[in-house]
Amino acid sequence: MIRIIDEGKIPKERRWSLGKDNYEDITPDIIVEDPVGKDLVPFIYGGYIYSPGMLSRDRKYAICSKTPVNIQDINCDFTDSITCPYCGHKLTDSWEMPDSSDEEICDYCHSKYSYERDVEVTYNSVKIEKAKLVEIKKG
């Protein structure tokens, strides 16, 4: 039996205590036999995508991020970060990514998509010193 726990239920100070903490006091979202065999991969349950981040060595619990399954179209045009068009997950460190990618895999739903950075260049000018012009009169 594997206890599937939403990472949002775990206090921040306890999130990195894997192996030292059994999380017995936290109510799991699901208790399953073994949903995916040897490797714990993303799965859908109750209208949410569960994306495993940590699995205990003894396979008694898995800590997962939980994202609603979006069945509507997700607008990914001109967003402030790279956004998965399947689940809507926003990549928080988009600025570190290359300008484009023909194939990216979503960290949450593991779907494949491509992206391209749209760059808009603007300029800001500031006065420093006005030139002294000499007026020449017709003579």
N, C-alpha and C positions, 0 to 999 in steps of 0.2 A: 504494500500500500504506500502510495506517495501522496503526501499532503501538499496541495498546490496553494501557495500563499501569495496574495497580491502584495508587491513591495510597498505599496502605499499604506498598508496596515502596520508596517514595521517602523518604529521610531528610528530616526536617522542615526542615533548613537549606537543602535544595535544592528544596523544593516551589514556591517563588515565583520560580524562576529561568527561567521559561518564555521561550524565545527566546534565552537565554544558555546553556542547557544542552540537549544533544540526547538525554540519558538513554540513550545507546547502551550503557552498561554495565549497564543494568537489563533483565532478561529480560521481554519483554512477555507478558501473559496470552494474547493473540491477535494475529495479524497478518491483517488483512482487506483485501480489495480496496477497497471503499468501502461500508460497511454501510447507510448511510442517505442518500446523496446530499449535497446542499448542507449540510444541518444535521445535526449529530451529536446524536441523541436517545437516550434510554435503550433498552437492548436486553437480551435474555436470552441467555446463553451458558453452557453447562456447569452449569446449576442456580443461576446467579447473575444478578442484575440489575446491569448496568453502567450507572451514571449519569454521563455526562461532565461534568466540571467545567472542564477546559481542553482546548483544541485548538490545536496549534501552527499558526502562520500558513501554513507550508508543507504542512500536513496530513500530516506524517510520523508524528505520534504524538498520542494523546489520553490525558489523565490522567483516570481514572474512579474513583468510589467503587464498591465491590463489596459487594452485599448478597445473602445467600442468598434464593432464591425460597422463600417460605413457602406451602405448599399446605394446611397445616392452619389451623383457625380460630385467629385471634389475639384474645385477650381484651383489649379496649381499655376496659373499664369501670373507672372510678375509678383510673386510673394517675396517676403523678406528673408526667407530661408528655403532650402531645398525641402520639398514636401512630397511624400509618397502619394501618388494619385490613386492608390488602392485603399489605404487605411487612413491617410491624412496625417501620418506621423511627420513632425518637423525635425529636421536634422539641426541640432543646436549649434554645431560648429561648422556650418556651411561655408563660412569665410575661409576655412582651412582647405577646402576641397578644390580640385582643379576647376578650370573655367567650364568644362563640359565633360560628360561621360556618356558613352553609348550604352553602357549597362551598369546600373547600380542595383544593389540588393538592399531592400529595406530591412533595418535592424529589428523591426517589430513584426511585420507580417511575412517577411522573406520573399516578397514579390519582386520581380525585376522591372526596372523602369530606367529611362534616360533623363538627363537634365542638361540645361545649358544656362550659364550665367548671363544675365542681361545687364550690360553696363551702360550707365548714363553718365556722361561727363558734363559737369557744370563748372563755371569759374566764378570767382569772387575777386573784385578789384577794389583796392583801398588807396585813397589819396595819400601821397607822401609830400610832394612839394610842387606848387604850381610854377610853371615857367614864367620868367619875366620877359614879356614881349615889348619890343620897341615899336612905336607907331611911326610910320613914315608918311609924311604928307606930300600931296602933289605940289610941285613947286614951280 
